[in-house]
Amino acid sequence: MKIEDKISKKINLDEDWEDFIKEEGLVDYNKIPVERASVKGWVQIAFWFLRIYIVVMIIMVIIGFSRIH
């Protein structure tokens, strides 16, 4: 396949995508603000345990380094 054919196919794909958006009446999806999903259930509990684990590990590292003479 020639380089010119690859370039022309890419241009055609871009034009096809723009045509599809116009035909379907889609809005510009890049401008829609995305809301943050709320974390619920066991995932929220797992995140809290992870935070506690990190704090405990940091404290243990600090204690370990403080005992080095």
C-alpha positions in Angstrom: 0.0 0.0 0.0 1.3 3.4 -0.9 1.8 6.2 1.6 -0.6 8.4 -0.3 -3.3 5.7 0.0 -2.8 5.6 3.8 -3.0 9.3 4.1 -6.1 9.5 2.0 -7.8 6.8 4.0 -7.1 8.7 7.2 -8.6 11.8 5.8 -11.6 9.9 4.6 -12.1 8.4 8.1 -12.0 11.8 9.6 -14.6 13.1 7.2 -16.7 10.0 7.8 -16.6 10.6 11.5 -17.7 14.2 11.1 -20.5 13.1 8.8 -21.7 10.5 11.3 -21.8 13.1 14.1 -23.8 15.4 11.9 -26.2 12.7 10.8 -26.9 11.4 14.3 -27.3 14.9 15.8 -24.6 14.4 18.4 -23.4 17.3 20.4 -19.7 18.0 20.8 -19.0 15.5 23.5 -15.8 17.1 24.5 -17.6 20.1 25.9 -20.0 18.2 28.1 -18.9 18.5 31.7 -18.2 15.1 33.4 -19.4 14.7 36.9 -17.4 12.7 39.4 -19.0 9.4 40.3 -19.8 8.8 44.0 -18.0 6.0 45.7 -20.3 3.7 47.6 -20.5 0.4 49.4 -17.5 -1.9 49.8 -15.3 0.2 47.6 -15.6 3.1 50.0 -14.7 0.8 52.9 -11.7 -0.5 51.0 -10.5 3.0 50.3 -10.7 3.9 54.0 -8.7 0.8 54.9 -6.1 1.6 52.3 -5.7 5.1 53.8 -5.4 3.7 57.3 -2.8 1.1 56.0 -0.7 3.9 54.3 -0.7 6.0 57.5 0.3 3.0 59.6 3.1 2.1 57.2 4.4 5.7 57.2 4.4 5.7 61.0 6.3 2.4 61.1 8.9 3.7 58.7 9.4 6.8 60.8 9.8 4.7 63.9 12.2 2.4 62.1 14.4 5.3 60.9 14.4 7.0 64.3 15.9 3.9 65.9 19.0 3.8 63.6 22.0 5.1 65.5 
